[in-house]
Amino acid sequence: MFKGYNSEGVVLASKSYGEADRIIVIFTKVAGKLLFLAKGVRKPKSKKRGNLEVFSLVKFSARGNTGLDIITEAEMLYSFPKIRKDLKKCTLAYLMVEIMGRISSENDPNVKAYRLLINSLKSLEADGDLIVLKNDYMLAILTTFGYWDEKRTLRDPDALIKQVLEKDLTSVRVGKKVLS
């Protein structure tokens, strides 16, 4: 028998798996980035279906497994509705969670990074200059993970993020058109 546990976090990514399942990546306050299997979540009658949307704050229950832990229950704590109604904000939110997902390591707790992500999504939901929010987030995440000294000025956060991740971000291609 495998032990169950409860936690909360921000959904960073979701990928179809098999006929009705999804692999869900959640950044939690306690354990950092974790991967889960959400069985049956793609079925139309699934109770978890709408609760595991990308960049949503969720409370969930899971149980350990020999492979990926399995999400047994999920409850949406906050969906950031103002972001979802605005294409530019939604694009920036996807960029934020994609960067967090790529720069963080699995099972590596980082409370400062968790708070940064939550606060950045809250700031994005409020009105503000999207370019400033994007650049501030990139600078903060680079300093949080030790890639940049916060006392130094960062002229091109996009280039440094690309260098650190050693890969182009999917969201950047869309974001350059929408956020310019």
Secondary structure, DSSP 8 states (H G I E B T S, - for coil): ---EEEEEEEEEEEEEETTTEEEEEEEETTTEEEEEEETTTTSTT-SSGGGS-TT-EEEEEEE--SSSEEEEEEEEEE--HHHHT-HHHHHHHHHHHHHHHHHS-BT---HHHHHHHHHHHHHHHS---HHHHHHHHHHHHHHHTTSS-TTS--S-HHHHHHHHHTS--HHHHHHHHH--
